[in-house]
Amino acid sequence: MKKLTLRLAAFLSTMLVTASAFAQDETSSAGQTAAYLAAGLGLGIAAFGGALAQGRTAAAALEGIARNPNASDKLFTPMILGLALIESLVIYALVISFMLVGK
């Protein structure tokens, strides 16, 4: 229950921070409001998912190294490659959110 509460708090705080980052002034139209909301939600979900994936990747790699210390050289490069690919997906979501806001 404690882990679920912590995950929910992290998710909601991420959503609140990204939503306030895309705050708008009073003169914008409803279409821009939807674009800002979509960009904030998409970026928040992408950041949350990316953080979970990176945590699981690092935990699995460290567990593998702990079980077999001789395999650390073989695990390090694929782990770094996996982390870079996960991060690139989050950056891709950032680019998409900028495109939504720019319309």
C-alpha positions in Angstrom: 0.0 0.0 0.0 2.9 2.3 0.8 4.5 1.8 -2.6 1.2 2.4 -4.4 0.7 5.6 -2.4 4.2 6.8 -3.2 3.8 6.0 -6.9 0.5 7.8 -7.0 2.0 10.8 -5.3 4.9 10.9 -7.7 2.6 10.6 -10.7 0.3 13.3 -9.5 3.1 15.7 -8.6 4.6 15.1 -12.1 1.3 15.9 -13.7 0.8 19.1 -11.6 4.3 20.4 -12.4 3.9 19.9 -16.1 0.4 21.3 -16.2 1.6 24.5 -14.5 4.6 24.8 -16.8 2.2 25.1 -19.8 0.0 27.8 -18.1 -1.8 30.1 -20.5 -3.1 33.6 -20.5 -6.8 34.5 -20.7 -6.8 35.3 -24.4 -6.1 31.8 -25.8 -8.8 29.8 -27.6 -10.2 26.4 -26.6 -8.1 24.6 -29.2 -4.9 26.0 -27.6 -6.2 24.9 -24.2 -6.6 21.4 -25.4 -3.2 21.4 -26.9 -1.6 22.7 -23.7 -3.5 20.0 -21.7 -2.4 17.3 -24.2 1.2 18.4 -24.1 1.3 18.5 -20.3 -0.4 15.2 -19.9 1.7 13.5 -22.5 5.0 14.8 -21.2 4.0 13.9 -17.6 3.1 10.4 -18.6 6.2 10.0 -20.7 8.5 11.2 -17.9 6.8 9.0 -15.4 7.1 5.9 -17.6 10.6 6.7 -18.6 11.7 7.0 -14.9 10.1 3.7 -14.1 11.7 2.0 -17.0 15.1 3.4 -16.2 14.8 2.3 -12.6 13.8 -1.2 -13.6 16.7 -1.4 -16.1 19.3 -0.3 -13.5 17.9 -2.6 -10.9 18.0 -5.6 -13.2 21.5 -4.8 -14.3 22.7 -4.4 -10.8 21.1 -7.6 -9.7 22.8 -9.4 -12.6 26.1 -7.9 -11.7 25.6 -8.9 -8.0 24.8 -12.5 -9.0 27.8 -12.7 -11.4 30.4 -10.0 -10.9 32.4 -11.3 -13.9 29.6 -10.4 -16.2 29.7 -6.7 -15.4 31.5 -5.8 -18.6 28.9 -7.7 -20.7 26.0 -6.1 -18.9 27.2 -2.5 -18.8 27.1 -1.6 -22.5 23.6 -3.0 -23.2 22.4 -1.3 -20.0 23.7 2.1 -21.1 22.3 1.5 -24.6 18.9 0.6 -23.1 18.9 3.7 -20.9 19.7 5.9 -23.9 16.9 4.5 -25.9 14.4 4.9 -23.0 15.6 8.6 -22.6 15.2 9.1 -26.3 11.5 8.2 -26.1 11.0 10.7 -23.4 12.7 13.4 -25.5 10.6 12.4 -28.4 7.5 13.0 -26.2 9.0 16.4 -25.4 9.4 17.3 -29.0 5.8 16.2 -29.8 4.5 18.4 -26.9 6.4 21.4 -28.3 4.8 20.7 -31.7 1.3 20.6 -30.1 1.9 23.9 -28.2 3.3 25.6 -31.3 0.2 25.0 -33.5 
